[in-house]
Amino acid sequence: MENLIALLIAAPLLGAAVLLVGGRRLDAVGQWIGTLLSAASFVFGLILFADLLGKNAEHRTLTQHLWTWISVGSFQADVTFRLDQLSMTFVLLITGVGSLIHLYSVGYMEHDERRRRFFGYLNLFLAAMLLLVLADNYLLLYVGWEGVGLASYLLIGFWQHKPSAATAAKKAFLVNRVGDMGLSIAIMLMFTTFGSFAFGPVFSHAGDASEGKLTAIGLMLLLAACGKSAQVPLQSWLGDAMEGPTPVSALIHAATMVTAGVYLIVRSAAIFNLAPDAQLAVTVVGAVTLLFGAIVGCAKDDIKKALAGSTMSQIGYMILAAGLGPIGYVFAIMHLVTHGFFKAGLFLGAGSVMHGMNDEVDMRRYGGLRKYMPVTFITFGLGYLAIIGFPFLSGFFSKDAIIEAAFAKGGTQGWILGGAALLGAAITAFYMTRVMLMTFFGEKRWQPDENGNEPHPHESPKVMTIPMVLLAFGSVFAGGLFSIGDRFLNWLEPVTGHSEGHSPISAATVTGATMVCLVIGVGIAWAQYGRKPVPAVAPRGSLLTRAARRDLLQDDFNHVVLVRGGEHLTRSLVYVDHTLVDGVVNGTAAGFGGLSGRLRRVQNGFARSYAVSMFGGAALLVAATLLMRAV
Amino acid sequence: MSATAVHSLWTTAAEPISKIPAPKIEYGQLSPTLIVVGAALVGVLVEAFVPRRSRYYAQVFVSVVALCAAFAAVVALAADGYGTTKAHIAAMGAIAVDGPSLFLQGTILLAGLVALFTFAERRLDPAAHGNRVDSFAAQAASVPGSDSEKAAVKAGFTTTEVFPLLLFAIAGMLIFPSANDLLTLFVALEVFSLPLYLLCALARRKRLMSQEAAVKYFLLGAFASAFTLFGIALLYGYAGSVSYARIAQVVDGTVTNVDPALANTMGNDALLLLGSALIVMGLLFKVGAVPFHMWTPDVYQGAPTPVTGFMAAATKVAAFGALLRLLYVVLPGMRWDWRPVMWAVAIITMLGGAIVAITQTDIKRLLAYSSIAHAGFILAGVIATSKDGVSSVLFYLAGYSFVTIGAFAVVTLVRDAGGEATHLSKWAGLGRRSPLVAAVFAVFLLAFAGIPLTSGFAGKFAVFKAAADGGAAPLVVVGVISSAIAAFFYIRVIVLMFFSEPRPEGPTVAVPSPLTMAAIGVGVAVTLVLGVAPQYFLNLASQAGVFVR
């Protein structure tokens, strides 16, 4: 059964190779090849899942050793895969949601000339992402990590003829490099500390290392997670990444790749559990980001950017939970899975709306679309209810669990983190209600575009709506399925461990408070956008609103601090290079040239002077030999 | 003179001839040298008896057969174990047959064969009066520009004597590194020097320059020989013998039976130091080390280019071989005296050659200074005083000699109306006109510069490593700095060839006969093989790295 693991990766990798190498011959069928191979991977995943379920909890770790990759002295890297409950969860999410989004893309990208290439990239992404979650050592994980970064870059910039898309791709790539540096440093630290970077040895010897080293490794892993998962301070690329085609936003920048940071932290639980300072940093990053993303989401009029802010915020919840340690690991992953369903559904819904509205993304030009797109409206609505935590939908269970866990952290920290999570829930309710109201309710506000084409909103084709419907099922039922009877907890606990915290307030109180926050958020949103007509042009807004529209000034900050600073640094380096380094180099060259010119004058062509030189040389030689004996 | 004394002389002379011990000569072990000498004598006879029209072919045939046969003899001796286990001293103590001897003899013979191809090239110059001409003067004795010269050209004369001369020079070079007493050393020195002086004077074009070069070379060479001979005399005074083994024993102080006639001088260290310094000086003159290098640029420039290539390669091999044997067999006991001096010579040779080369504008002079710098690099390996030092020098010499002959062979191809276009400005843009020739020359230059994947890198690495292991790390630092300086002017030529606009009245590249092509091809092949897969040859050099004592 272990041998199936490699096939999980091989199927989409084969698809990527065939589609990218195959050339134009495959243009007509490329999308189906990609979708089929993605589905094949999902089927392999299901078979393996059934196999795991048939075993005892402690025997649910399968490994497959393919070959030794690098072996230099004590530096040993193997291509080995590890399938346990944690990676199984990811495999099902990635291949399941991935296959649905492949299917959706068949409709969404129908008229794109470079469709074959798009599906090739999507398959490449799946292969890399599966490699990331199946790797049995950090170096192999790093390969997958870079692979998804590459796929993300290619897909954000897929419409490269748009300068904004090309720029966004470059931005995502550059910001991710910062995080990648963190991961590579973490791997180097692991090697120097443990002499290995395979999961087994690192986790079993974590207790032998000093806390300082573990904290350093943990912080570097956190830096990596911040880059990939768009957490503060490396969050700036995610909003711009919405330049990519919407299925990409749904799959990569909502459901799967951006959650790789959460995976990394939960996978490295053995390290974080022994490094409380690193854990604290993780929770702080999570709490700050969940508020940051939510605030940005409130101010955006671009539907995809509003959802991107929401993604950032929801991943903030997961990171927060992961930072809580064994209290939170399971809930981080559970929220990750439910979020995968409803956020992918929301993005596909947004894509469906854009599909029917001539690719318009400004929500101020939507309005009243529920009559024109009933299926989209219902699936999007269910996703909306799930994300705000409407009782008994998916988000209700998973988010509630995280808020409870945050309080259970105990002490002042618990109150602050729990309070932030609660506040986040209220803001989530506000901005998601705002999106819902502006898009599907109220008067229709659409206008002809610059070419004079009046949009004719219409429902999307079946190939697009079916995935949306399936994801909506997940949005509604996944949370209940996981939580009732603690199924998910029991499934994942052998890998991540679990402990109940000591919450200062009861679970019922937390649930009640969450409900109150929800009602307040929805109420304010309704008061602003439901009761009054939405202005077609955004009002100037308060200082906070304006800042939030500019992504809370993150780009301005980066520009002033990093870009300007970098420019000054390079300018001074260039100056030093030109004056000092070049000066020394040119000076040396001129010096030798001058010396050469002077020395060659000795070579005057007269045999007599050559003979004198020889005689002098001989005299010196003799004298020196005699002198050597004398001293 | 008294009557009794006269009588005694008479009676002594009248003793039966059998009282003089007959020398025991191991002809088989000396066969490489004997074959070449014999062929040279045959060449002289060819000049005397074969009709002028056929002489060229007869000479080339005799020379090629002789060199191949001699090389086969070297290989056979090496295969028979004379390089390692059966190494011994032949010909009554005059000639050492051991690893270094055989390795260097093999190198000299192959280099000589390749050089012979360039000597025999007759397609580069346009035919004069319907006769094919080579690089050598029609009639060496006629005054340049005179009527007799014109008549000789018109008659289609060629100086086919160059082939026996070349063979004589090679024969001397074969003996030089294997000479095991000082007199044999000196005789070998003169045997290979005198033909070279003559060959230098034989250029067909620019004859005055060629003759000037020959005169300079002869005068300075004679001057250096005098020093050497004086040094030999002093060493004889010191040790009472010219045999290497005997001198080494005296240096080590293991000799007790002092010849009463020499009791006053024997073991006098002043004689040893003076004598050895003067002999070493003579050898340094031959390898072209600073400050005994002044002849090199003038002679390299003036001599016919095939001769320059041969000289630059084979002379260096032979002279370094002799220097190694002298320092490792005769004078190891006083290495604390000669090492610091050789350090200084190596440093000024490396730096001097590299620095002065920067401002050269003539390709042949540039290569001459380059060869001086290379002599410095090789000296660094000599100074290592270890088995690795010997084998690294052997390897370096093998690689270097083929690069050198190949490079000078390329120089013969680039021509304008005045013969070879050696001024660097004429080489501008050569890479656009003749990409292949320029690329081949670039390979040779990169090998000179010691860029990886060429023999130059492998050799330089071996030499520097041996030097560093032998405690001469500062020397290696200077060596690397000089290599950097040298890289400048090598790569400048590459830049000139490939990245400059060709000049409108630039030179043409002659299409050579298969002979020169073979010389250049062998050069490139050896350069790349020794650069890419040097291990076999390094092992060979390492096996051959032990002198017989």
Interface residues (C-beta under 8 A of the other chain):
Chain A: A589 F592 G593 L595 S596 G597 L599 R600 V602 Q603 G605 A607 S609 Y610 A611 S613 M614 G616 G617 A618 L620 L621 V622 A624 T625 L626 M628 R629
Chain B: V215 K216 L219 L220 F223 A224 F227 D269 A270 L273 L274 S276 A277 L278 V280 M281 L284 F285 V290 P291 F292 M294 W295 P297 D298 W336 D337 W338 P340 V341 A344 V345 G352 I355 V356 A357 I358 T359 Q360 I485 F488
